[in-house]
Amino acid sequence: MCGIKKVDCALLPPCEKTVYSKLQRAHFVSIIWGRADSADPGHGLDPLQFGWSKKNGCCSPEWFLGPAMPDNIFDDVDSGEDITDDLDGDHLDDGSNSDN
């Protein structure tokens, strides 16, 4: 265990939903920049259709759509064993060595 180093989760690649939202926002900005010579470069564009959400009147990034993890992620974790069967004291190991 002493050889295991900490992992910086920021170095992991983003999931597909996050990349998709990020690409939508980048595409929106590139459209605005492409229309920079017009009087209203954002005319006809809805930022909510390009990975943004409105909160308190300001646009903020929508990191990804949907749940962060599947609802059934912990369904198979239960081993099915009933641990209360071993709580009567007969099967518990108190740490003493009875062979000595």
GIHUPE-V45039 format. One record per pair of residues at least 4 apart in sequence whose ideal C-beta (glycine too) atoms are under 6 Angstrom apart, sorted by the first residue. I is the first residue (numbers start at 1). GAP is how many residues later the second one is. If there is no record, write none. Layout:
BEGIN
I_GAP, I_GAP
END
This chain:
BEGIN
14_4, 14_5, 17_47, 18_45, 18_46, 21_30, 21_41, 21_43, 24_26, 24_27, 25_26, 28_22, 32_9, 32_10, 35_6, 36_5, 47_5, 47_12, 48_4, 51_11, 52_7, 53_7, 53_9, 55_5, 69_4, 86_5
END
